[in-house]
Amino acid sequence: MAKFVPMKVLKSQVFDLVKLLLFWVLIFDFERVLFSIHNWSKFSELGLGEWLLAFVYSVRLDLATAAALCAIPLLIFSFHLYFQKKWLSKLFNVIVYTEIILLACVHSGEINAYTEWNHKLTTRVFMHLSNPDEVFRSADYGMTIWFFIFLSVELLFSLKLYNWLFKSSRQNNESKKSGSVGKAIAAFLLFGSGFFLLLRGGLQQIPLNIDSAYYSNNHVANDLSVNSLYYFSKSFLMYNKSEIDKFIPNIDAKKAKEIVDQLYDYPKKHDQYIFTEKRPNIVFIVLEGWAADAVDCLSVEKNITPNFDNLASEGLLFTNLYACGGTSEIGNASIFSGYPALPEISISMQPEKHRKIHTINEDLESFGYNSNYLFSGDLKYGNIGGYFMDHGFDIVEDEKVFPTDLERGKLNYFDSDLYALLIKKMNNTKEPFLQCAFTGSTHSPYDHPKKKNQTYRGVEEDYMNSLIYADECIGKYIKTCKKQKWFKNTIFVFVADHGHPNPANENPSVKRYFRIPLLLWGEPLKKEYAGQKNEKIGSQSDIVATLLYQLGGDLSRYPWSKDLLNPKVPQFALHTINRGYGWITDKGNFIYNVDTKMYLENTYKPQDEKLEVEKGQAFLYQFYQHYKAL
């Protein structure tokens, strides 16, 4: 029968895990100091106070990464509580030493790479390591020397700190007696659950993400705050999961370029100006999951969206606009950056790439606009918050700024409260402004104050009833806007982030699922465009060029966005599905699944099919080349 481990030994061993967690956090902060010293010229715009904040905002991600590094040691620790064998203690040390070496390599590589890449270390490094001679040929001697200097310093500091923290433990944690299996299991469950909570950042619905450490409009400060190993590991998982090359059509590169060049070869100048004001305020209302098939004025539905319909009767409604993907982070990036989507890829999750494209607020800033983005939920999802902070939005805010005494749903605050707070933000922002709000009540679990009083019955009734509520909130919001001093100089842009299953269509792999509303409305809209419909086929990625042309912006910064108000604009849209992609033109559409190598939908006539399919393949191929080059 097993005997109990002496209490003194037990307490010492349990304390070891707590010390190990602290050990990793100290190592992460030590790396930040080294990073700052080597790249100090990049911190010239930061004051000491803002620099120090990186060590505060980094704590949650640091603890999450430390918990992950403690996983295997915890397993060994639990076995050791029972067996009390010296070889288990040695194995514990071997695992920790291995992790120390891995961490030091990542940190040292990042410190050097950041000087040239201006982003944190990602799996891009594997492309270079596959040809080691390229690494040493492309890096100067100084970079190579600094890599080994930082590697040595980190290893020396880590090993010294580890030996100091665990010196007494090594002397006191051995017992000749067998331990207690109950205490071993209890310790594993207790620490395991605690580490799991640290890893996901708590009990909230959306787990921790990299933008949990974001705190500044300066991307260098945010990069300092974000845990390097966490970031690298996330990039590694995406790298192995995506296998993006398998989604790209096999087409001749020269031919693909010729086809895409022809698609965009149309006269860019035109005289279709729709605003009476040169610099109107722009307000984006990003509608969570609003499917065109569920909106009255775009479908056969009745009495679902009367307030939106009323605005559509006074505004310019785009009837053939399609979402680029099926998730919110893809939709937001496409809307504000004029950038389409790739299968299985969310560019907002890849700062090293998305920082090389533009967002509309950057252009409007040069015209004197102030830019704010507000969401009623948690902007960690899909790194949406980090994306907009990286691109220089003046203010990016989410649920944290809502009054805590408000009733809220499981996922976010209700749309009515979002609009109320948005009004306050707009009243306190200097004109001209770009204000953006992302709604949430039409997202599962469809929480809203009227949920218990369902008026719609049938397929997707929870979603449809949330849509009725969301539409009512729009009506009240606009009514309040009309009383504000900035109203007469404001254009509202209503657009969905993606589609949603609805009574008319529940299949997420057909064209109609991706059709979404886009409405331009407001006093500065010329009267001749009020109540008009634009039937040109386009996607979310075309919104930027359409608006910027009206404001006199530089459309060349958005090569994948086209102006839907241009009478000569070609009609096409690319969208992605799970494990595939779709292509839409005025002659039909196709949706292709890569796994089955089959068309899930193909409406092209035989005489058009070959050419149109080739256009879609060429577009995806050429767009992927652009993405890879970022």
N, C-alpha and C positions, 0 to 999 in steps of 0.2 A: 504494500500500500504506500502511495506517494506521501511524502511529508511536506510540510509547508516550508517555503523559503523564509529565512529569517527576515523580519520586518525591516531591519536596517538595510539589508541587501536589496529588498524589494523596492523600498523608497528610492534608493540610489539608482536602480535600473529604470524606474518609471521617470525619474527626473532627467535621465539621459535623453529621452525622447523630446522633452520640453527644451532641453539645451540644444538638441540637434536642430530643432525648428529655429531657435534663435541664431544658431550658428549660420544657417543659410541666409537669413535676413541680413546679418552683418556682412557676409561675403558680397551679397548683392549691392549693399551700400558702398562697400569698399570699391567695387567695380565702377560705380557711378563717379566716385572721386577720381579714379584713374581716367575714365572716359572724359570727364570735364577738363582735366589737366591737359590731355593730349589734343582735345578739340576746343580749347578755350576761346579761340577766335570766333567760333560759331555762337558763342554765348554773349557776344558783345552787347546785344540789345537787352539782355536780362540784367536786372538788378540782383543783389545778393538775396533779397527776400524771395523773389520769384524762383531763383535757383534752389534755395533751401526747400521750397514747397514741393519740389520733386521727391524729396525724401519723406514727405508726408503722404502725398497722393499715391506713392508707389506701394504703400504698405499692404493693401488688399491683394494685389497681384503677386507681391513678394511672398506673402503667406500662402497663397494658392500654389505657387511654384515650389515653395519649401515643403508643403504638404505632399506634393507629388514626389519629390525627391526622398521623402521619408517613408514612402510606401513599402519598398522592399526591406529597408532596415526595420520597419515595424514588424514585418513577418518574421524576420530572423530574431528580433527581440522577443517575440511571443514564444517562439520555440525555446529560446534560451531561458525564459522564465521557468520552464518545466524541466528541460534536460540539464541545464547548468554545465554545458560542455565548453571547454576553452576554444575549440575549433569554431564554435558558433560566434564567439566574440571576435575571433580573427576574421571570419567571413563578414561580419558586420563592418569591420574596418575596411576590408577589401572593397566592399560595395561603396562605402562612403568615399574612399580614395578614388575609385573609378569615376564617381559622380563629380568629384572635385576636378579631376583632369578634364572631363567633358565640359564642365562649366567654364574652366579657365580657357580652353580652346575657343569656345563660342565667344566669350568676352574679349579675348585678345584679338580674335579675328574681326569682331565688330568694331573695336576701337580704331583699328587701322582702316577697315573698309569704309567706315562712315566718312572719313576725310574726303574720299572720292565719290562714294555712292550717295551720300546725304540721306541715307535711310538705314534702318537696323538690319542686321544680318538675317538673310532669308535662305531658302533652299536654292536660290540662284547660285550660291557658292558651289553646289554640287556640279553644276555645268562646268565650272572652272576646275574643280578637283578631279574631274574625269580625265583631264589633261594636265597633270602636275607641272610639266615643263612650261605650259602657258602661264601658270600662276607666277612662276619665278621670272619669266620673261616680261610679263606685263607689269609686275610690281618692281619698283626701284629697290635698290639695296637698303635704303632707309626704312621702307615699309617692312621688309623682311626682318631687319635687325630689331625694329620696334616691336614686331610681333613676338619675337622670342624674349625680348626684355619684359614685356607685359606678361607673357606666359610664365616666365620665371618668377616675377614678382608676385603674381596671383597664387601660384602654387606654393611658394614659400610662405606667404601670409596665411593662406588657408590651412596648410599643414601645421604651422606654428599655433594658430588659433585653435584648431581641432585638438591637438595634443594637450594644449593648456586646459581646455574645457573638460576634457575627458580623462585627464591624468589620474585624478583621485578615483574615478569610477573603475578604471582598470585594476586598481589595487584592491578595491573593496567589493567588487560585484561577483566574485566567484564563491561558490558553495559546494561542498562535497556531497551534499544531500540533493535528492531529486526535488523538483519544485511541485507546485500545485497546478494541475491541469485546469482547474476552475479559474484561478487567478490569471493563467496564461490566456484563456479564452476571453475572460472579462476585459483584460488589458487590450487584447486585439480588437474587440468590438467597440470599446470605449474610445480608444485612440483612432481606430479606423473610421468611425462615424464622425469624429471631430475633424480628422484630416479631410474627409469627403466634403464636409460643410465648408471648410476653408478653401478647398479646391474649386467649388462652384460659387463661392462668395456669399453663402448664406442660404436661407430658405425661400428667397424670392423666386418668382416664376421664371424669370430670364436669368440664366447663369452669368457669372462674371465674364467680361470680355476685355480686350486690350484697352478700350477707351475708358475703362474704369479708372485708369491712371491718368487720363487726360485732364489737364487743368488750365492750359494756356492756349492762346491763339498763336503762339510761337511753336512750330512743329519740333524744333530742336529740344525745347524744354519738355515736350510730351514724350519725345523719343528717350530722353534721359530718364523719365519717370517710369516708362513701360519696362517691365522685367524682360531682359534680353533672352533668357532661356525660354520663358513662356512664349515670347513672340516667335522665336526660332522654331520651337516645337509645333506651334500652331501652323506655321508656314510649311513645316515638314509633313504634317498630317494632310494638309490641303494638297501638297505636291504629290503625295502617294495616292490620295483618294481620287483626284481629278482625272489623271491620265487624259488630259485635254486633247492630245494629238489624235486620239482615236475618233474624236467627234468631227474632225476637220476633213472635208471632202478631198479626195485625191484628184487634183486638177492641175494642169500646167500653170506654173506661176506667172509666166508672161501673158498667157491668155486670160488668166484671172484679173490681172492688172488692167488689161485692155478693156475688159467688160465693165469693171467698176469705174474706170475713168470715163467710159461712155455714159454710165448711169448718172454721173455728176456733171457731165458736159452739157450744160444748158445755160442760157443767159441769166446771170444773177441779178441784174438790175431790172427794176420794174417800178411802176408808179402807184401801186396799190397800197396807199398809206391809210391806216384805219383809225388813227388817234388824232384828236384835235389838239392835244398837248404834246410838246416836245419831250418833257421829262415828267410823265405821270408817275405817281406812286404805283408800285406793283405789289399786289398781295396774292401769293400762292396759297390756295387751300388744297392740300393733298388729301384726297378722300380715300380713306382706308377701304380697299376691296369693293369699290363701286363698279359693278359690271354694267355695261351698256344695256344688256338684256333685262336688267332689273329697273332701269330708269324709264319712266313713262314716255318721255319725248323721243326716246331712242328704241322703243320696243312696243309691245302690245299691252304692257301692263297699264293699269289704271289706278289712280288714287294712292300711289306709292310715294311719288316725289313731286307733288304739286308746286312746292316752292322753287325747286330747281327748274321745273318746267316754266314757271313764270319768268324766271331770270333768262332762260333760254329764248323765250319769246321776245326778249328785249336785247339779247346779246348775240354774239357770233358763235354758233355751235358747230363743232367739228364732228362729223358723223361717222368718219372712217378712221379713227385713231386707235392704235393698238399698243398694248403694253409690251415692253421688251422681254419681260420675264414674269415669274409667278410669285415673287417675294418683294417685300417692302424695300429692302436695301438696294435691290436691283432697280426698282422703279424710281427711287429717289435719285440714284446716281444718273440714270438715263434722263430724267426730267431736268435736272439742274446742270448736268455736264454735256448734254447732247451726245451721249456715248451709248451705243447699243449694248447688247449683252452677249456673252458667250455661254454655251452650255456648261453647266456645273461650276461656273465661276461667278463670284461676287467681287467686283473690283474694289468695292468699299472696304473689303477685308484685307486689301493689299496696299498699304500706304506707300510702299516703295514704287508702285505703279501709278496709283491714282493721283499722286502728287504731281505727276507729269502731264496730266490733262487739266482742263480748266472748268470752272463753274461760272454761271452767269453773274453771280454777285461780284466776282473779280472784275468783270467788265463794267458793271454798273458802278462800282466804287470809283472808277476813273471819271465817271459823270457826276460824282458827288453824292451817290446814294449811300444810305446806312442800311445794313442788312441784319435781320434777326430771324432765327428759326426756333419754333416752339412745338413741343410734342407733349401730349397728355400722358404718355407712358414712359418707358425706360429706353433711352437712346443707345444703350449698349448693344441692343439687337442689331446684328449685321454691321456693327461699328458705324452706324449712321451718324451718331454724334461726333465721333472722331473724324469722319469724312468731312463734315461741314466745318469743324474746327480747323482741320488741316488746310481747308480752302479759304480761310480768312473771313468767315461770317463774323460780324462784330459780336453778336451774342447768340449762343446756342444753349437752349434750356429745355429741360424735360420735367417730369413729375416732381422733381425736387423743389421747384419754385412754386408749386401750387399750395394754397393754404391747407394745412394739415387737418383742419376741422371739416373739410368738405367730404361729403359722401363720395365714394369712388367704387369702380368695379374692380374685378380681380386683376385685370391687366392694366387699366389706366383710369384716369378721371374722365367723367362724362363729357360729351361734346359741348353741352351747354356751358360748362365751366371753362372749357378750353377757349371758347369764343369770348367769354366774359373777360378772361385774363388777356386774351389777344387784343381786345379793344383797349385795355389799360396800357399795354405795351405800345400800341400804335399811337395813343395819345401822348406818350412820353418820348416818342422818337422824332427826331428832326427830319423834315422833308427835304428832298425826296427820299423815300425809303422803299426797301424791298423787305416785305414782311412775309414770313412763311409759317403756316400752321399745318400740322399733320394730325388728322383726326384718328379716333381709335374705337368709338362705340360700335362700329360695324365689323369689328374683329371678334372672332370667337374668344370668349364665351358670350359675346353680344350683350354685355352689361349696359343697361340704361335704366333710368328711373321708371319708365313705363313698361318694363319687361313683364310684369305680372298681368298687365291688361293688354293681352295680345289681340290685335285686330285682324291680322292676316292669318289665314289657316291654309295649310297645305305643304307642298314641298318647300324645304328651306325656310320654314315659317319664322324661326328665330332670327335668321339673317334678314329676312324681308321686314320683319317688325323693327329690327334695329335700324334699317334703312329709312323706314317711316319716321322714326325718332330723329335720326340724323338730318333728314330733310327739314323737319320742323325747326331744328336748331339753326339751320342755314337761314331760314326765313326770319327768325328772331334776330339773328346776327346782322343780317343786311338791314333790317328795320332800325337797329341801333346805329349802324354805320351811317345811315342817311342823316343822322343828327349831328355828326362830327364835322369839324371844320375842314378836315382833309378829304372828305368824301368826294367833292366835286372834281378832285384831281387824282382820283384813284381808279386803276384798272384791277379787276379781280380775275384771277386765273384759277378756275376749278378743274382739277384733273385727278383721276384715280391713280393709285400706285400700281395696281394690278387688278385683274378680274376676280371673279368669285363664282362658285356654283350657285345657280338660281333656278327658279321654276322652268325657265325656257331651255336651260342647258346646264347639266351637271358634269359634263365631260371636260376635264382640264387639258385634253389633248386634241382639241379642234379649234379652228380659227375663231369662231364666235366667242369662245371663252376669253380671248385676249382683247376683244373690242371694249373700249372704255370711253367715258365721257371726257371731253375737253371743251370748256366754255370760257370765252372772254367776255366780260361784262363790266360796265361802269360808265359813269358820266362822260369820260373822255373818248368813248367809242363814237365814231361818226354815225350820224343818224341813218345814213344809207346802208350801214352794216347791221343795224339793230334788227334782230329777228331773222337774220340770214343764216344759211347753213353752208358750210364748206365741206364738200364731199371728197376732197383729195385724200388718197390713202397715204398714211404716214404712221409714225410711231412716236412714243414719248421722246425719243432722241431728237425729234424735229422741232420741239417746242422752243429750244434756245435760239436757233437760227430764225424762226418765225418772229419771235419777239425782238431780238437784237436788230434785225433789219429795220423794224419800225423805229427803233431808238438810235439808229445810226452807228451800231456797233460793228466790230470786226468779225465777220463770219468765218474768216480763214482760220481762226483759232478753234473752230469746231468743224473739222473736215467731214465728220460723219452725220452732221445735222443739216437738214434742208429746209428751206423756207416754204411752208405750205400755203402762203398767201401769194406766192409767185405764180402767175398764170402758166408759165412754162415748166413748172416743177414736175419731174417724173414721179410716178406713183408706185411706191414699193415700201415694204416694211419687213424687217427681220425680227423674229422673236424666238425665244428658246422654250423648250419644254423639258421635263425630266428625261434625261438621256437622249436629247435630240434637239431639233430646231425646226422652224417653219419659215416660209417665204410667202409674202402676199403681194400681188400686183393687181392692176385693174382687169387682168384676164383670168384670174383665178388664184389658187393657192395650193401649197403642199405642206405637209408636216411629216418629217422623217424621223424614225426611231433608230438610233445607232445600234442598240443591242439586237433588235430583231432584223435590222437591215430592211425594214419595210416602210412604206408610206402609210401612215395612219389616216391621212386624208390627202386626196389629190383631185382637184376640181378642174385642172387644165384640160382643154380640148386637145385631142391627139396632134393637131397641127401646131399647137403652141407649146406643148409639154417640154420637148427637148430644149428649146431655147430658154424658157422660163426657169426650168430646173437648173440649167447651167448658170443662169444669172444668180440664183440663190446660192449655189455652191461657190461661185466666184466671190460673191460678197462676203460670205462667211470666211472663206480662205484668206482673202485680202485683209479683212478686219482682224483676223487672228494674227497675221504678220505684224500689223500695227501694234496690237496688244503685246506681242512678244518683244518688240523693240523698245517698249517703254522701260 
